Amino acid sequence: MRQIVLDTETTGLEPAQGHRIIEIGCVELLNRQLTGNTYHQYLQPDREIDEGAIEVHGITNEFLDDKPRFDDVVSEFLGFVGDAELVIHNAPFDVGFINSELKRAQHTVSDIAQRCRVVDTLVLAREMHPGQRNSLDALCKRYEIDNSQRELHGALLDAEILADVYLAMTGGQTTLSLDRNSVTGEAGEQATGIRRVPAHRSATPVVAASVDERAAHEARLDAIEKAAGGSCVWRRSNE
């Protein structure tokens, strides 16, 4: 089973108002394992980015001046996605923008959902955790996924984090490496583990035996030594 975890960043909130995609990030899962294959592209939107959007993702108009347009990369993007299942957080937002770009480019694929099944992790999270906060940051906290690098939204980073959250929500990977070192799955593909928050473990408390407990212990060793007809191995280990 091939899945693509996808996220986008945009110039604003409404494609109907002419807002455009400015970043696409995709992470590939194969048989529920992270393969290490990604797709990442910044895009020139041919319009100004809303100030509120810049505050969210930090991408400026100047940064995008020399970037390709969606028309230039649409075949490459769709080639990477293929007919995989798409995993998206708040899918109507991203799917709406992708479809708007496809129609603007007059591509033969005008609705990505006709080509790919879409799984909305926000809907899934609300079903699993009704009445709770289910933003990506909230899910990271709930499932102990490390999102410490997420100072600003970024399509590829958010897709990587969402992949970890999705795997944690739905039962984990077939092969799991907690330190994110590469591992090899059954099919030979390279996979990486979930980015767990490091455990902060306190020192294991040491409780000393009481006088009575030590006496009982020695009496037990005396009995073992007598039954064995020689020295007790546990006493030899302390010599």
C-alpha positions in Angstrom: 0.0 0.0 0.0 1.5 3.3 -1.1 0.4 6.5 0.8 1.6 10.1 0.3 1.4 12.4 3.3 0.9 15.9 1.9 0.9 19.5 3.1 0.8 22.9 1.3 1.5 26.5 2.2 -0.5 29.2 0.4 -0.7 33.0 -0.1 -4.0 33.1 1.8 -7.0 31.1 2.9 -9.4 31.1 -0.1 -8.6 29.8 -3.6 -11.9 31.3 -4.7 -10.3 34.7 -4.0 -7.3 34.0 -6.2 -5.0 32.7 -3.5 -2.3 30.3 -4.7 -0.1 27.4 -3.5 3.4 28.5 -2.8 4.9 25.3 -1.3 4.1 21.6 -1.6 5.6 19.0 0.7 5.1 15.2 0.3 6.4 12.2 2.2 6.0 8.6 0.9 4.8 5.7 3.0 5.0 2.2 1.6 3.3 -0.6 3.6 3.1 1.9 6.5 6.9 2.6 6.5 8.6 5.8 5.8 10.7 5.2 2.7 12.7 8.4 2.8 11.3 9.5 -0.6 9.9 13.0 -0.6 8.7 15.7 -3.0 9.2 19.3 -2.1 8.7 22.4 -4.2 8.4 26.2 -3.7 6.2 27.9 -6.3 5.9 31.4 -7.7 2.2 32.4 -7.2 2.2 35.6 -9.4 0.5 37.5 -6.6 1.3 39.0 -3.3 1.2 36.9 -0.2 -1.1 38.0 2.6 0.8 39.4 5.6 -1.1 37.0 7.9 0.1 34.1 5.8 3.7 35.3 6.0 3.4 35.3 9.8 2.4 31.7 9.7 4.9 30.2 7.3 7.6 32.9 6.9 7.7 32.6 3.1 8.1 36.0 1.4 7.4 37.3 -2.0 11.1 38.0 -2.6 12.0 34.5 -1.8 9.6 33.1 -4.5 10.8 35.5 -7.3 12.9 32.8 -9.0 10.8 29.8 -8.2 8.9 27.8 -10.9 5.1 28.1 -11.4 2.6 25.3 -10.7 2.3 24.8 -14.5 6.0 24.0 -14.7 5.9 21.3 -12.1 2.4 19.8 -12.4 3.5 16.7 -14.3 6.3 16.1 -11.9 4.0 16.5 -8.9 1.3 14.2 -10.2 4.0 11.7 -11.3 5.2 11.5 -7.7 1.7 11.3 -6.2 0.5 8.7 -8.7 -2.7 7.0 -7.5 -1.5 6.7 -3.9 -3.8 7.3 -1.0 -3.3 10.9 0.2 -3.0 11.6 4.0 -3.7 15.2 4.7 -4.6 17.2 7.9 -7.7 19.3 7.2 -7.9 17.8 3.7 -10.6 20.1 2.2 -8.2 23.1 2.5 -5.3 21.5 0.7 -7.4 19.5 -1.8 -9.3 22.8 -2.6 -6.1 24.6 -3.4 -4.6 21.7 -5.4 -7.8 21.4 -7.5 -7.8 25.2 -8.1 -4.2 25.0 -9.4 -5.1 22.0 -11.6 -8.0 23.8 -13.2 -6.0 27.0 -13.6 -3.3 24.9 -15.4 -6.1 23.3 -17.5 -4.8 19.9 -16.7 -6.7 16.8 -17.6 -6.8 15.9 -13.9 -9.1 18.6 -12.4 -10.0 16.9 -9.1 -7.2 15.0 -7.3 -9.8 13.1 -5.3 -10.9 11.4 -8.5 -7.4 10.0 -8.8 -6.5 9.4 -5.2 -8.4 8.4 -2.1 -8.0 11.1 0.5 -7.7 10.4 4.3 -8.3 13.5 6.4 -6.4 13.0 9.7 -8.3 15.9 11.3 -11.6 14.0 10.8 -9.9 10.8 12.1 -8.5 12.6 15.1 -11.9 14.1 15.9 -13.5 10.6 15.8 -10.7 9.2 18.1 -10.6 12.2 20.5 -14.0 13.9 20.5 -14.2 17.2 22.3 -10.4 17.6 22.4 -8.0 19.9 20.5 -6.9 18.1 17.3 -4.5 20.5 15.7 -1.2 19.1 14.4 0.6 20.6 17.4 -2.0 19.1 19.8 -1.7 15.7 18.3 2.1 15.9 18.5 1.8 16.5 22.2 -0.8 13.7 22.7 1.3 11.2 20.8 4.7 12.4 22.1 5.9 13.3 18.6 8.8 15.7 18.5 7.8 18.9 16.7 10.4 21.2 18.4 11.7 22.3 15.0 8.3 23.6 14.0 8.7 27.3 14.8 7.0 28.2 11.5 4.7 26.1 9.3 6.6 24.5 6.4 5.0 22.1 3.9 7.7 19.4 4.0 8.4 19.6 7.7 4.7 19.5 8.5 4.2 16.5 6.1 7.0 14.7 7.9 5.5 15.4 11.3 2.0 14.5 10.1 3.4 11.1 8.8 4.7 10.4 12.3 1.4 11.5 13.9 -0.6 9.4 11.4 1.5 6.3 12.1 1.2 6.8 15.8 -2.6 7.3 15.6 -3.2 4.3 13.5 -0.9 1.7 15.1 2.7 2.6 14.2 5.1 1.2 11.6 5.8 -2.4 10.7 9.5 -1.6 11.5 10.1 1.1 14.1 13.4 2.8 14.9 12.8 5.3 17.8 16.0 7.2 17.1 15.0 7.8 13.4 18.0 5.7 12.1 17.3 4.1 8.8 15.9 0.6 8.9 15.1 -1.9 6.1 11.6 -3.2 5.8 10.6 -6.6 4.5 10.4 -5.4 0.9 14.0 -3.9 1.2 12.9 -0.3 1.2 14.6 2.2 3.6 12.4 3.5 6.3 12.8 5.8 9.2 11.3 5.7 12.7 8.9 8.0 14.5 10.4 11.1 15.9 9.4 10.5 19.5 10.0 13.1 22.2 13.0 11.9 24.2 11.9 10.3 27.5 13.1 12.3 30.6 13.5 9.5 33.0 14.5 10.2 36.6 17.1 8.0 38.3 15.9 4.7 39.4 15.5 4.8 43.2 17.7 2.4 45.2 16.0 1.0 48.4 18.4 -0.5 50.9 17.4 -3.8 52.6 16.5 -3.6 56.3 18.4 -5.4 59.0 15.7 -8.1 59.2 15.7 -8.6 55.4 19.5 -9.0 55.3 19.3 -11.5 58.1 16.6 -13.5 56.3 18.7 -13.4 53.1 21.8 -14.8 54.9 19.7 -17.5 56.5 18.4 -18.5 53.1 21.9 -18.6 51.7 23.1 -20.8 54.7 20.3 -23.3 53.8 21.2 -23.4 50.1 24.9 -23.9 51.0 24.1 -26.7 53.4 21.8 -28.5 50.8 24.4 -28.1 48.1 27.2 -29.5 50.2 29.6 -26.7 49.4 30.0 -22.9 49.0 27.0 -20.9 47.7 27.4 -19.4 44.2 25.7 -16.1 45.3 28.3 -15.7 48.1 31.2 -16.4 45.7 30.0 -13.7 43.4 30.4 -11.1 46.2 33.9 -12.2 47.2 
